[in-house]
Amino acid sequence: MGQYKVRLAGGRSHTELIVHEPDDTQAFAATTLALAEADTVYGALYPANDIDYYKISGEEGKQFTISATPILDLHPRDADTYVALYNASGSEIASNDDVGTVNTPSGSVNCTYSQMTGIFPATADYYVAVRSYYNANFGQEINEASPPMGEYGVYYLSGDPDPIEYVNRYPHVEIPTVN
Protein backbone atom coordinates (compact mmCIF):
# COMPACT_ATOMS: atom_id res chain seq x y z
CA MET A 1 0.00 0.00 0.00
CA GLY A 2 1.02 3.59 -0.33
CA GLN A 3 -0.13 6.91 -1.60
CA TYR A 4 -0.87 7.41 -5.25
CA LYS A 5 -1.77 10.40 -7.34
CA VAL A 6 -4.05 9.85 -10.27
CA ARG A 7 -4.34 12.45 -13.00
CA LEU A 8 -6.99 12.20 -15.66
CA ALA A 9 -6.04 13.88 -18.91
CA GLY A 10 -8.30 14.49 -21.85
CA GLY A 11 -7.22 13.87 -25.34
CA ARG A 12 -8.75 14.07 -28.73
CA SER A 13 -9.58 11.37 -31.21
CA HIS A 14 -7.67 10.85 -34.47
CA THR A 15 -10.44 12.68 -36.34
CA GLU A 16 -10.26 15.67 -33.99
CA LEU A 17 -6.45 15.80 -34.14
CA ILE A 18 -6.26 15.78 -37.93
CA VAL A 19 -8.86 18.59 -38.35
CA HIS A 20 -6.30 21.37 -37.89
CA GLU A 21 -4.20 20.20 -40.85
CA PRO A 22 -2.81 21.44 -43.19
CA ASP A 23 -0.61 23.90 -41.31
CA ASP A 24 2.66 22.20 -42.08
CA THR A 25 4.47 24.82 -44.16
CA GLN A 26 5.47 28.43 -43.90
CA ALA A 27 3.95 28.94 -47.36
CA PHE A 28 0.54 27.78 -46.11
CA ALA A 29 0.78 29.97 -42.99
CA ALA A 30 1.50 32.97 -45.25
CA THR A 31 -1.98 32.56 -46.78
CA THR A 32 -3.85 32.53 -43.45
CA LEU A 33 -4.82 35.20 -40.95
CA ALA A 34 -2.09 36.14 -38.51
CA LEU A 35 -2.21 34.74 -34.99
CA ALA A 36 -3.75 37.55 -32.93
CA GLU A 37 -1.63 38.95 -30.14
CA ALA A 38 -2.53 37.58 -26.68
CA ASP A 39 -4.82 34.96 -28.24
CA THR A 40 -4.23 31.24 -27.75
CA VAL A 41 -4.65 28.82 -30.63
CA TYR A 42 -4.83 25.11 -29.86
CA GLY A 43 -2.81 22.78 -32.03
CA ALA A 44 -1.68 19.21 -32.23
CA LEU A 45 1.58 17.73 -33.39
CA TYR A 46 0.04 14.90 -35.33
CA PRO A 47 0.98 12.70 -37.10
CA ALA A 48 4.53 11.88 -35.99
CA ASN A 49 7.19 14.47 -36.97
CA ASP A 50 4.58 17.15 -37.64
CA ILE A 51 5.54 20.84 -37.65
CA ASP A 52 2.83 23.51 -37.35
CA TYR A 53 3.35 27.06 -38.65
CA TYR A 54 1.61 30.27 -37.60
CA LYS A 55 1.98 33.76 -39.03
CA ILE A 56 2.40 36.71 -36.66
CA SER A 57 2.96 40.41 -37.34
CA GLY A 58 5.91 42.08 -35.63
CA GLU A 59 6.90 45.71 -35.20
CA GLU A 60 10.56 46.71 -35.29
CA GLY A 61 12.05 47.21 -31.82
CA LYS A 62 9.12 45.59 -30.00
CA GLN A 63 9.75 42.71 -27.64
CA PHE A 64 7.97 39.41 -28.25
CA THR A 65 7.22 36.43 -26.06
CA ILE A 66 6.04 33.31 -27.87
CA SER A 67 4.96 30.24 -25.95
CA ALA A 68 3.76 26.72 -26.57
CA THR A 69 1.82 25.74 -23.46
CA PRO A 70 -0.27 22.88 -22.07
CA ILE A 71 -3.95 23.01 -22.97
CA LEU A 72 -7.10 22.00 -21.18
CA ASP A 73 -6.14 19.44 -18.53
CA LEU A 74 -2.65 18.66 -19.81
CA HIS A 75 0.36 18.74 -17.48
CA PRO A 76 3.55 20.79 -18.14
CA ARG A 77 5.28 17.53 -19.14
CA ASP A 78 2.61 16.00 -21.41
CA ALA A 79 4.40 17.14 -24.58
CA ASP A 80 7.95 18.25 -25.32
CA THR A 81 7.63 21.15 -27.73
CA TYR A 82 10.26 23.13 -29.59
CA VAL A 83 9.40 26.57 -31.00
CA ALA A 84 11.25 28.69 -33.54
CA LEU A 85 10.60 32.09 -35.09
CA TYR A 86 11.47 32.66 -38.77
CA ASN A 87 11.41 35.71 -41.00
CA ALA A 88 9.68 35.62 -44.41
CA SER A 89 12.81 34.28 -46.12
CA GLY A 90 12.97 31.34 -43.69
CA SER A 91 15.93 32.52 -41.57
CA GLU A 92 15.65 31.61 -37.90
CA ILE A 93 15.34 34.62 -35.57
CA ALA A 94 14.96 32.77 -32.24
CA SER A 95 14.17 29.33 -30.83
CA ASN A 96 13.57 27.51 -27.53
CA ASP A 97 13.22 23.95 -26.34
CA ASP A 98 12.04 23.94 -22.71
CA VAL A 99 10.63 26.60 -20.37
CA GLY A 100 12.35 25.01 -17.38
CA THR A 101 11.05 24.72 -13.83
CA VAL A 102 7.46 25.82 -13.15
CA ASN A 103 5.34 25.57 -10.02
CA THR A 104 2.19 23.46 -10.11
CA PRO A 105 -0.25 22.42 -7.37
CA SER A 106 1.85 19.22 -7.10
CA GLY A 107 5.10 21.16 -6.67
CA SER A 108 7.90 22.20 -9.01
CA VAL A 109 8.32 20.30 -12.28
CA ASN A 110 10.48 20.71 -15.37
CA CYS A 111 8.15 22.12 -18.02
CA THR A 112 8.93 20.62 -21.43
CA TYR A 113 6.78 23.14 -23.28
CA SER A 114 8.59 26.08 -24.88
CA GLN A 115 8.86 29.86 -24.52
CA MET A 116 11.12 32.40 -26.22
CA THR A 117 11.58 36.14 -25.91
CA GLY A 118 13.35 38.54 -28.23
CA ILE A 119 13.14 41.81 -30.15
CA PHE A 120 11.61 42.04 -33.63
CA PRO A 121 14.40 43.23 -35.98
CA ALA A 122 11.99 44.77 -38.51
CA THR A 123 8.30 45.50 -39.03
CA ALA A 124 7.17 42.44 -40.98
CA ASP A 125 5.31 39.16 -40.91
CA TYR A 126 7.10 36.35 -39.07
CA TYR A 127 6.41 32.64 -38.77
CA VAL A 128 6.25 30.58 -35.59
CA ALA A 129 7.04 26.89 -36.03
CA VAL A 130 5.95 24.46 -33.32
CA ARG A 131 7.23 20.89 -33.34
CA SER A 132 8.04 18.14 -30.92
CA TYR A 133 11.62 18.15 -29.68
CA TYR A 134 11.51 14.44 -30.55
CA ASN A 135 11.26 14.75 -34.31
CA ALA A 136 13.09 12.22 -36.49
CA ASN A 137 13.54 14.87 -39.19
CA PHE A 138 15.84 16.71 -36.76
CA GLY A 139 17.86 13.66 -35.79
CA GLN A 140 16.05 12.80 -32.55
CA GLU A 141 15.29 9.24 -31.52
CA ILE A 142 11.58 8.52 -31.28
CA ASN A 143 10.10 5.90 -28.97
CA GLU A 144 7.37 5.48 -26.37
CA ALA A 145 9.36 7.50 -23.80
CA SER A 146 10.18 10.21 -26.39
CA PRO A 147 7.00 10.66 -28.43
CA PRO A 148 6.95 12.89 -31.53
CA MET A 149 3.36 14.02 -30.96
CA GLY A 150 1.35 16.07 -28.49
CA GLU A 151 -1.21 18.81 -28.00
CA TYR A 152 -0.40 22.43 -27.17
CA GLY A 153 -1.63 25.99 -27.16
CA VAL A 154 0.46 28.69 -28.85
CA TYR A 155 0.28 32.38 -28.08
CA TYR A 156 2.39 35.48 -28.31
CA LEU A 157 2.66 38.84 -26.65
CA SER A 158 4.39 41.94 -27.98
CA GLY A 159 5.19 45.30 -26.46
CA ASP A 160 7.83 47.75 -25.41
CA PRO A 161 10.98 46.01 -24.21
CA ASP A 162 11.30 45.05 -20.56
CA PRO A 163 9.04 43.88 -19.21
CA ILE A 164 6.21 42.07 -20.94
CA GLU A 165 3.85 40.73 -18.32
CA TYR A 166 3.88 36.97 -18.56
CA VAL A 167 0.62 35.10 -18.11
CA ASN A 168 0.87 31.81 -16.22
CA ARG A 169 -0.74 29.25 -18.51
CA TYR A 170 -0.13 25.94 -16.76
CA PRO A 171 -3.60 24.93 -15.63
CA HIS A 172 -4.22 21.25 -15.19
CA VAL A 173 -6.54 19.05 -13.24
CA GLU A 174 -5.04 17.90 -9.98
CA ILE A 175 -6.67 14.85 -8.42
CA PRO A 176 -6.25 14.67 -4.63
CA THR A 177 -4.14 11.88 -3.21
CA VAL A 178 -6.19 8.80 -2.32
CA ASN A 179 -5.06 6.51 0.51
N, C-alpha and C positions, 0 to 999 in steps of 0.2 A: 504494500500500500504506500501511498505517498500523495503529494499534492500534484495536480495537473492543471494546466491552463488549456482551455479549448477555445480556438478562435474559428468562427465561421466566416468564410469569405465567399462573396458572390462569384460571379463569373458569367460570361456570356457564351451562348452556343456558337457553333461554327458559323451558322447563318448570320448571327448578330455581329460576329467578329469581322466577317468578310465584307459587310455592308459599307464600311468606310473606304474601301479601295475603289478606284485607284488613286493613290496619293504617293506613289513610289518614285517620282522624279521631280527634279527642280523645274523642268519644263512644264509639267502638269500644274505644279503649285503656282507658276507664273500666270496661269490662266484663271485662277480662282481669286475670290475675295481675300484680302489680307486678314490675318488673325488680328482681331481687335485688341488693343491694349487693355490689360487687366481682365480680359475674358479668358475662361478656361475651355479648351476644346478637348474632348475625350478621344483617345485613339487606342489602337491596338497594334502591337507588333505581331502580325500574323499574315501569312504563314512564316515559317522559320526564315531567318535572315532578311526580314522585311526592314525597309527604311521608309519612314514617313516624312514628307516635306511640307512645310508651312511657309507662306509668304508673310513678312511683316514689313512695315514702313518705318525707316529710321531717319532721325534728324541729326545732322552733323553736330558733334560736340555733346550730344545727349547721352547720358548713361543708360544702359539697358541691363535688365536682369531677366534671364530666360530660364524657366524651370520645367522639368518633367517631374511630375509628382504622382503619388498614389491617388487613386480615385475610389469613390464609394467606400467600401469597407476593406480596401486593400491596405496592407501593412507596409511600412517603409522599406521592407526587404522582399516584397513579392515580385519585383522585377528589377533587373539591373540595366538601367538605361544609360545611354551615352548621347549627349546632344552636341551639335556643332552648328555654328553660324557661318553662312557663306554669302559672299557678294554675288551680284548678277552674273559675273564671269566664272563663278564656281570656286573662287579662292577662299580658303578658310580664314575667318576673322577671329574666331574663338571656339573653344570646345571644353567639355567637362565630362568626367566619368561619374564620380560619386559626390554627393553632398557632404557626406561625413557623418559625424555623430549628431543625432537629434534626440530630443526627449519625448517619450510617449508615456501614456498612463502606466505601462509596464516597466518603465525605466529607460535608460539611454540605450540606443541601438545604432549600429552603423547603417545609415540610409544609403541604399544603392541606387536611388533615383538621382537625377542630375540637376545642377544649377550652375549657370555662368553669368558673370557680370563683366561689362566692358564699356567702352565709349564708341559710339558710331563714328566712323572716320569720314563719312559723307552723307548727305541727304539723298536717300535712295531706297529702293526695295532690297530686302535681304531675305535669305532663306534659312529656316531652322530645319535641321535634319535630326530626327529622333530615331535611334536604333537601339537594339540590345547590345550591351558590351560584348556578349557572347554571340558573335556573328561570324560564321565561317568565311564570309567574304573578306573579313579583316584579319584572318589568321587565328581566330580563337577556336579552341576546342569546344564542341557542343556535346552535352550529355544531359542526363536527368538532373544532375546537380548544377549544371550551368546551362539553363534553357535559353534558346534564342528568341523566345516570345514573351509577351506580357502586355498588360493594359496600363495606361497612364493618362494623365491629364497634362496638357502643355499650356503654359501661359507666359506672358511677358509684360514687364513694366518698363517705362521709360520716363526719364525726367532729368532735371539738372543734376550734375554730378554731386555725389556725397551729401546726404545719403538718400537712397531710395528706400522707402519703408517696405520691409519684407513682410509678406503675409504668410503666417504659418499654415501650411496646407497638408498636414499629416493626420487627418481624421481617420480613425478606424474603429471598428467595433471591438470592444474589450469585454471578454466574457469573464465574470468573476471566477476565482479559483474555487473548485469544488473538492471537498474532502471525501 
